[in-house]
Amino acid sequence: MVTGSGTNLKIAEYMANGLPVVSTPIGVRGYTVLDESDVLISNSQEFVKKVEYLMKNYELAKHISENAFTLIKENYSWEKLTKKVNDELKKYI
């Protein structure tokens, strides 16, 4: 992605399914991710090179997949998100 607004739900879906993600900064907006740990972040000009790099580096792809899965599970699962919303709403009740 190179334009848009909001959170890209496809990113969370890919991460939750154990896929290593290569994305532009716009594609991961709204997520707290670390480059080369949770995802590979690339500008559009270098995107293909980053995908090729990841495909040649099995250990890095595995590392990114595992970290991303944990990140989504611990921070962005429906259970975690609904708890955060409920906790915020309780402040006003």
DSSP file (Angstrom, degrees, kcal/mol; ACC not computed):
  #  RESIDUE AA STRUCTURE BP1 BP2  ACC     N-H-->O    O-->H-N    N-H-->O    O-->H-N    TCO  KAPPA ALPHA  PHI   PSI    X-CA   Y-CA   Z-CA
    1    1 A M              0   0    0      0, 0.0    26,-0.5     0, 0.0    25,-0.4   0.000 360.0 360.0 360.0 142.7    0.0    0.0    0.0
    2    2 A V        +     0   0    0      1,-0.2     2,-0.3    24,-0.1    42,-0.0   0.485 360.0  22.9-123.8 -10.4    1.2    3.5   -0.7
    3    3 A T  S    S+     0   0    0      2,-0.0    -1,-0.2    23,-0.0     2,-0.2  -0.933  75.7  84.7-145.2 169.8   -1.9    5.5    0.3
    4    4 A G        -     0   0    0     -2,-0.3     2,-0.3    -3,-0.1    23,-0.0  -0.736  52.4-105.7 131.2-176.8   -5.0    5.1    2.5
    5    5 A S        +     0   0    0     -2,-0.2    -2,-0.0     2,-0.1     2,-0.0  -0.948  65.7  31.0-145.2 164.3   -6.1    5.6    6.1
    6    6 A G  S    S-     0   0    0     -2,-0.3     2,-0.4     2,-0.1    23,-0.1  -0.224  96.5 -40.9  81.7-174.5   -6.9    3.4    9.1
    7    7 A T        -     0   0    0     23,-0.1     2,-1.0    21,-0.0    23,-0.1  -0.745  51.7-127.9 -93.3 135.8   -5.5    0.1   10.1
    8    8 A N    >>  -     0   0    0     21,-0.6     3,-1.0    -2,-0.4     4,-0.9  -0.728  19.4-167.5 -84.8 104.0   -4.9   -2.5    7.4
    9    9 A L  H 3> S+     0   0    0     -2,-1.0     4,-2.1     1,-0.3    -1,-0.2   0.748  81.0  69.6 -66.9 -23.4   -6.6   -5.6    8.7
   10   10 A K  H 3> S+     0   0    0      1,-0.2     4,-2.6     2,-0.2    -1,-0.3   0.875  94.0  57.2 -61.2 -35.8   -4.9   -7.8    6.1
   11   11 A I  H <> S+     0   0    0     -3,-1.0     4,-2.5    16,-0.2    -1,-0.2   0.941 107.7  46.0 -60.7 -48.3   -1.6   -7.3    7.9
   12   12 A A  H  X S+     0   0    0     -4,-0.9     4,-2.8     1,-0.2    -1,-0.2   0.891 112.1  52.2 -62.4 -39.1   -3.1   -8.7   11.1
   13   13 A E  H  X S+     0   0    0     -4,-2.1     4,-1.1     2,-0.2    -2,-0.2   0.924 110.6  46.8 -64.0 -44.3   -4.6  -11.6    9.2
   14   14 A Y  H  <>S+     0   0    0     -4,-2.6     5,-2.4     1,-0.2     3,-0.5   0.935 114.9  46.6 -62.2 -46.5   -1.3  -12.5    7.6
   15   15 A M  H ><5S+     0   0    0     -4,-2.5     3,-1.8     1,-0.2    -2,-0.2   0.910 109.1  53.9 -63.4 -42.8    0.6  -12.3   10.8
   16   16 A A  H 3<5S+     0   0    0     -4,-2.8    -1,-0.2     1,-0.3    -2,-0.2   0.734 107.1  53.5 -65.1 -21.7   -2.0  -14.3   12.7
   17   17 A N  T 3<5S-     0   0    0     -4,-1.1    -1,-0.3    -3,-0.5    -2,-0.2   0.256 121.1-107.0 -97.1  11.3   -1.7  -17.1   10.1
   18   18 A G  T < 5 +     0   0    0     -3,-1.8    -3,-0.2     1,-0.2    -2,-0.1   0.729  69.4 145.2  76.7  22.4    2.1  -17.2   10.6
   19   19 A L      < -     0   0    0     -5,-2.4     2,-0.3    -6,-0.2    -1,-0.2  -0.779  52.4-121.3 -94.5 135.4    3.1  -15.6    7.3
   20   20 A P        -     0   0    0      0, 0.0     2,-0.4     0, 0.0    19,-0.1  -0.592  34.5-143.2 -72.0 135.6    6.1  -13.4    7.2
   21   21 A V        -     0   0    0     17,-0.4    19,-2.6    -2,-0.3     2,-0.5  -0.854  20.9-170.6-110.4 132.7    5.0   -9.9    6.1
   22   22 A V  E     +a   40   0A   0     -2,-0.4     2,-0.3    17,-0.2    19,-0.2  -0.989  29.8 159.9-112.1 127.9    6.8   -7.4    3.8
   23   23 A S  E     -a   41   0A   0     17,-2.8    19,-2.8    -2,-0.5    16,-0.0  -0.952  41.6-112.6-145.4 160.8    5.0   -4.1    3.9
   24   24 A T     >  -     0   0    0     -2,-0.3     4,-1.2    17,-0.2     3,-0.2  -0.502  45.1-103.6 -81.6 164.2    5.3   -0.4    3.2
   25   25 A P  T  4 S+     0   0    0      0, 0.0     3,-0.3     0, 0.0     4,-0.2   0.862 124.9  53.2 -57.4 -34.9    5.2    2.0    6.2
   26   26 A I  T >4 S+     0   0    0    -25,-0.4     3,-1.0     1,-0.2   -18,-0.2   0.870 102.5  58.4 -68.4 -35.7    1.6    2.8    5.1
   27   27 A G  T 34 S+     0   0    0    -26,-0.5   -19,-0.4     1,-0.2   -16,-0.2   0.810 112.1  39.1 -63.9 -30.5    0.6   -0.8    5.1
   28   28 A V  T >< S+     0   0    0     -4,-1.2     3,-2.0    -3,-0.3    -1,-0.2   0.278  82.8 134.9-103.3  10.1    1.6   -1.3    8.8
   29   29 A R  T <   +     0   0    0     -3,-1.0   -21,-0.6     1,-0.3     3,-0.1  -0.316  68.5  31.0 -59.4 142.0    0.3    2.0   10.0
   30   30 A G  T 3  S+     0   0    0      1,-0.3     2,-0.4   -23,-0.1    -1,-0.3   0.239 102.3  96.5  92.8 -12.9   -1.6    1.6   13.3
   31   31 A Y  S <  S-     0   0    0     -3,-2.0     2,-1.1     2,-0.0    -1,-0.3  -0.854  73.1-132.9-108.4 145.7    0.5   -1.4   14.4
   32   32 A T        +     0   0    0     -2,-0.4     2,-0.3    -3,-0.1    -3,-0.1  -0.804  50.5 152.5 -94.7  94.3    3.4   -1.2   16.7
   33   33 A V        -     0   0    0     -2,-1.1     2,-0.5    -5,-0.1    -2,-0.0  -0.882  40.5-133.5-126.1 154.6    5.9   -3.4   14.8
   34   34 A L    >>> -     0   0    0     -2,-0.3     4,-2.8     6,-0.0     3,-1.7  -0.925  27.9-116.4-109.7 131.4    9.6   -3.5   14.5
   35   35 A D  B 345S+b   39   0B   0     -2,-0.5     5,-0.2     1,-0.3     7,-0.0  -0.424  99.7   9.5 -64.0 136.0   11.3   -3.7   11.1
   36   36 A E  T 345S+     0   0    0      3,-2.9    -1,-0.3     1,-0.1     4,-0.2   0.542 129.5  60.2  67.5  11.0   13.3   -7.0   10.6
   37   37 A S  T <45S+     0   0    0     -3,-1.7    30,-0.3     2,-0.6    31,-0.3   0.589 123.0   7.8-123.8 -52.5   11.7   -8.4   13.8
   38   38 A D  T  <5S-     0   0    0     -4,-2.8   -17,-0.4     1,-0.3     2,-0.3   0.721 136.6  -8.5-102.6 -30.0    7.9   -8.4   13.3
   39   39 A V  B   < -b   35   0B   0     -5,-1.5    -3,-2.9   -19,-0.1    -2,-0.6  -0.930  67.3-109.7-152.0 169.1    7.8   -7.4    9.6
   40   40 A L  E     -a   22   0A   0    -19,-2.6   -17,-2.8    -2,-0.3     2,-0.5  -0.974  34.2-155.0-105.9 124.0   10.1   -6.2    6.8
   41   41 A I  E     +a   23   0A   0     -2,-0.6     2,-0.3   -19,-0.2   -17,-0.2  -0.849  20.8 167.6-103.2 133.6    9.3   -2.6    6.0
   42   42 A S        -     0   0    0    -19,-2.8     2,-0.1    -2,-0.5     5,-0.1  -0.986  35.6-118.9-143.5 149.1   10.1   -1.3    2.5
   43   43 A N    >>  -     0   0    0     -2,-0.3     3,-0.6   -19,-0.2     4,-0.5  -0.435  44.4-102.9 -76.7 167.2    9.5    1.6    0.3
   44   44 A S  T 34 S+     0   0    0      1,-0.2     3,-0.5     2,-0.2     4,-0.4   0.806 119.0  58.2 -65.7 -29.3    7.7    0.7   -2.9
   45   45 A Q  T 34 S+     0   0    0      1,-0.2    -1,-0.2     2,-0.1     4,-0.2   0.832 114.9  35.1 -70.1 -31.7   10.9    1.0   -5.0
   46   46 A E  T <> S+     0   0    0     -3,-0.6     4,-2.1     1,-0.1    -1,-0.2   0.338  87.8 105.7-101.9   5.0   12.7   -1.7   -3.0
   47   47 A F  H  X S+     0   0    0     -4,-0.5     4,-2.2    -3,-0.5     5,-0.2   0.900  79.4  47.4 -57.6 -49.1    9.7   -3.9   -2.3
   48   48 A V  H  > S+     0   0    0     -4,-0.4     4,-2.5     1,-0.2    -1,-0.2   0.898 111.1  52.7 -61.9 -40.7   10.5   -6.7   -4.7
   49   49 A K  H  > S+     0   0    0      1,-0.2     4,-2.6     2,-0.2    -1,-0.2   0.887 108.6  50.4 -61.9 -39.2   14.1   -6.8   -3.4
   50   50 A K  H  X S+     0   0    0     -4,-2.1     4,-2.5     2,-0.2    -2,-0.2   0.900 110.2  49.5 -66.4 -40.5   12.8   -7.2    0.2
   51   51 A V  H  X S+     0   0    0     -4,-2.2     4,-2.3     2,-0.2    -2,-0.2   0.937 113.1  46.7 -62.9 -45.9   10.5  -10.0   -0.8
   52   52 A E  H  X S+     0   0    0     -4,-2.5     4,-1.4     2,-0.2    -2,-0.2   0.904 111.1  52.6 -62.0 -41.9   13.4  -11.8   -2.6
   53   53 A Y  H  X S+     0   0    0     -4,-2.6     4,-0.7     1,-0.2     3,-0.4   0.925 110.8  46.9 -58.9 -46.6   15.7  -11.2    0.4
   54   54 A L  H >< S+     0   0    0     -4,-2.5     3,-0.8     1,-0.2     7,-0.3   0.885 108.4  55.4 -64.9 -39.1   13.1  -12.7    2.7
   55   55 A M  H 3< S+     0   0    0     -4,-2.3    -1,-0.2     1,-0.2    -2,-0.2   0.783 110.0  46.7 -65.1 -26.8   12.6  -15.7    0.4
   56   56 A K  H 3< S+     0   0    0     -4,-1.4     2,-0.6    -3,-0.4    -1,-0.2   0.566 104.6  65.8 -89.9 -10.4   16.3  -16.5    0.5
   57   57 A N    <X  +     0   0    0     -3,-0.8     4,-2.5    -4,-0.7     5,-0.2  -0.735  56.6 173.0-118.6  81.8   16.6  -16.1    4.3
   58   58 A Y  H  > S+     0   0    0     -2,-0.6     4,-2.8     1,-0.2     5,-0.2   0.890  79.2  52.5 -56.0 -45.1   14.6  -18.9    5.8
   59   59 A E  H  > S+     0   0    0      1,-0.2     4,-2.6     2,-0.2    -1,-0.2   0.901 110.8  47.1 -62.9 -40.7   15.7  -18.2    9.4
   60   60 A L  H  > S+     0   0    0      2,-0.2     4,-2.9     1,-0.2     5,-0.2   0.922 112.0  50.5 -65.5 -43.2   14.7  -14.5    9.1
   61   61 A A  H  X S+     0   0    0     -4,-2.5     4,-2.5    -7,-0.3    -2,-0.2   0.914 112.6  46.9 -60.4 -42.8   11.4  -15.5    7.6
   62   62 A K  H  X S+     0   0    0     -4,-2.8     4,-2.6     2,-0.2     5,-0.2   0.924 112.5  49.9 -64.0 -44.8   10.8  -17.9   10.5
   63   63 A H  H  X S+     0   0    0     -4,-2.6     4,-2.5    -5,-0.2     5,-0.2   0.927 113.2  45.9 -59.3 -47.7   11.9  -15.3   13.1
   64   64 A I  H  X S+     0   0    0     -4,-2.9     4,-2.8     2,-0.2     5,-0.2   0.917 112.5  51.1 -63.3 -44.0    9.5  -12.7   11.6
   65   65 A S  H  X S+     0   0    0     -4,-2.5     4,-2.3    -5,-0.2    -2,-0.2   0.929 112.9  44.8 -59.6 -47.1    6.6  -15.2   11.4
   66   66 A E  H  X S+     0   0    0     -4,-2.6     4,-2.1     2,-0.2    -2,-0.2   0.920 115.5  46.4 -65.7 -45.0    7.0  -16.2   15.0
   67   67 A N  H  X S+     0   0    0     -4,-2.5     4,-2.7   -30,-0.3    -2,-0.2   0.917 113.2  49.5 -63.8 -42.9    7.4  -12.7   16.3
   68   68 A A  H  X S+     0   0    0     -4,-2.8     4,-2.5   -31,-0.3     5,-0.2   0.908 109.5  51.3 -64.3 -42.4    4.5  -11.4   14.3
   69   69 A F  H  X S+     0   0    0     -4,-2.3     4,-2.6    -5,-0.2    -1,-0.2   0.933 112.9  45.8 -59.4 -46.5    2.2  -14.2   15.5
   70   70 A T  H  X S+     0   0    0     -4,-2.1     4,-2.7     2,-0.2     5,-0.2   0.914 111.2  53.0 -63.2 -43.6    3.1  -13.5   19.1
   71   71 A L  H  X S+     0   0    0     -4,-2.7     4,-1.7     2,-0.2     5,-0.4   0.925 112.8  43.3 -58.0 -46.9    2.6   -9.8   18.6
   72   72 A I  H  X>S+     0   0    0     -4,-2.5     4,-2.4     3,-0.2     5,-0.6   0.935 114.7  49.5 -66.5 -46.2   -0.9  -10.3   17.1
   73   73 A K  H  <5S+     0   0    0     -4,-2.6     4,-0.4    -5,-0.2    -2,-0.2   0.900 117.7  39.8 -59.5 -43.0   -1.9  -12.8   19.7
   74   74 A E  H  <5S+     0   0    0     -4,-2.7    -1,-0.2    -5,-0.2    -2,-0.2   0.717 133.2  17.6 -82.5 -21.7   -0.8  -10.7   22.7
   75   75 A N  H  <5S+     0   0    0     -4,-1.7    -3,-0.2    -5,-0.2    -2,-0.2   0.674 128.3  33.2-124.2 -24.2   -1.9   -7.3   21.4
   76   76 A Y  T  <5S+     0   0    0     -4,-2.4    -3,-0.2    -5,-0.4    -4,-0.1   0.273  75.7 122.7-127.5  11.5   -4.5   -7.5   18.6
   77   77 A S  S  ><S-     0   0    0     -5,-0.6     4,-2.8    -4,-0.4     5,-0.2  -0.352  74.2-111.4 -69.1 158.3   -6.6  -10.6   19.2
   78   78 A W  H  > S+     0   0    0      1,-0.2     4,-2.8     2,-0.2     5,-0.3   0.885 119.5  54.7 -58.2 -37.8  -10.4  -10.0   19.5
   79   79 A E  H  > S+     0   0    0      2,-0.2     4,-1.8     1,-0.2    -1,-0.2   0.925 111.2  43.3 -62.1 -44.7  -10.1  -10.9   23.2
   80   80 A K  H  > S+     0   0    0     -7,-0.2     4,-2.1     2,-0.2    -2,-0.2   0.916 115.4  48.5 -67.7 -42.9   -7.4   -8.4   23.9
   81   81 A L  H  X S+     0   0    0     -4,-2.8     4,-2.3     1,-0.2    -2,-0.2   0.913 111.3  48.8 -66.0 -42.4   -9.1   -5.6   21.9
   82   82 A T  H  X S+     0   0    0     -4,-2.8     4,-2.8    -5,-0.2    -1,-0.2   0.876 110.0  52.7 -67.3 -34.7  -12.6   -6.2   23.5
   83   83 A K  H  X S+     0   0    0     -4,-1.8     4,-2.8    -5,-0.3    -1,-0.2   0.927 109.3  49.1 -63.4 -43.2  -11.0   -6.1   26.9
   84   84 A K  H  X S+     0   0    0     -4,-2.1     4,-2.1     2,-0.2    -2,-0.2   0.920 113.1  46.8 -61.5 -43.2   -9.3   -2.8   26.1
   85   85 A V  H  X S+     0   0    0     -4,-2.3     4,-2.7     2,-0.2    -2,-0.2   0.935 113.1  48.7 -64.6 -45.9  -12.6   -1.3   24.9
   86   86 A N  H  X S+     0   0    0     -4,-2.8     4,-2.1     1,-0.2    -2,-0.2   0.910 110.2  51.5 -60.6 -43.0  -14.5   -2.6   27.9
   87   87 A D  H  X S+     0   0    0     -4,-2.8     4,-0.7     1,-0.2    -1,-0.2   0.895 112.0  47.0 -61.5 -40.1  -11.8   -1.2   30.3
   88   88 A E  H >< S+     0   0    0     -4,-2.1     3,-0.9    -5,-0.2     4,-0.4   0.921 111.3  50.7 -67.5 -43.3  -12.1    2.2   28.5
   89   89 A L  H >< S+     0   0    0     -4,-2.7     3,-1.7     1,-0.2     4,-0.4   0.852 100.9  63.3 -64.2 -34.4  -15.9    2.2   28.6
   90   90 A K  H >< S+     0   0    0     -4,-2.1     3,-0.9     1,-0.3    -1,-0.2   0.771  91.2  67.1 -62.4 -25.3  -15.9    1.4   32.4
   91   91 A K  T << S+     0   0    0     -3,-0.9    -1,-0.3    -4,-0.7    -2,-0.2   0.745 104.9  43.1 -65.7 -21.7  -14.2    4.7   33.0
   92   92 A Y  T <         0   0    0     -3,-1.7    -1,-0.2    -4,-0.4    -2,-0.2   0.385 360.0 360.0-106.1   1.1  -17.4    6.5   31.8
   93   93 A I    <         0   0    0     -3,-0.9    -1,-0.2    -4,-0.4    -2,-0.1   0.421 360.0 360.0-102.2 360.0  -20.0    4.3   33.6
